[in-house]
Amino acid sequence: MSGSDIKSRRQTHEKQRAELEVVLASEVFRRAPGLVRTLTYLCEKYFQGDVAALNEYSIAVEGLGRKPDFEPHEDSIVRVNLRALRKRLP
């Protein structure tokens, strides 16, 4: 990857981060800290190029601060948050 490609990618991520901040500051997210954490975690993984590592467990433990013994079949927080995000995002 050339220097201009890296610079272009960096600028794109900076713009995307700025857009994320606008979304997170919107009325829709103002009183939804769990959704803010979820969306921020997902976007940061995307910015890092690490979307392949995303799964329900990693979102719960790394993104939402659940304990390492998190059991997705017993705690639906990730599914609930992702459904709520889909409803709130245009």
C-alpha positions, 0 to 999 in steps of 0.5 A: 500500500502506497503512502497516498493510500494510507493517507487517504484511508486515514482521512476516511477514518477521521471523517467516519469517526467525526460522523460517528460522533455526530450520530452519538451526540444525537437525541436518539442516543442521548439517553441510551448509553448501552447503545452508544457503547455498542455502536462505538465498539463496532465502529472502532473494530471496523476502523481497526480492520478487525471486523472478522473478530466480531461476535456476540461474545466479544461484543458483550465482553469487550464492548459492553463490559460483561464478565468473561464468563458471559453466556450468550444463550443466557444473556441476550444483551447483544441481540437486544442492543443490535436490534435497537440499533437497527431500529434507531439508525436510518 
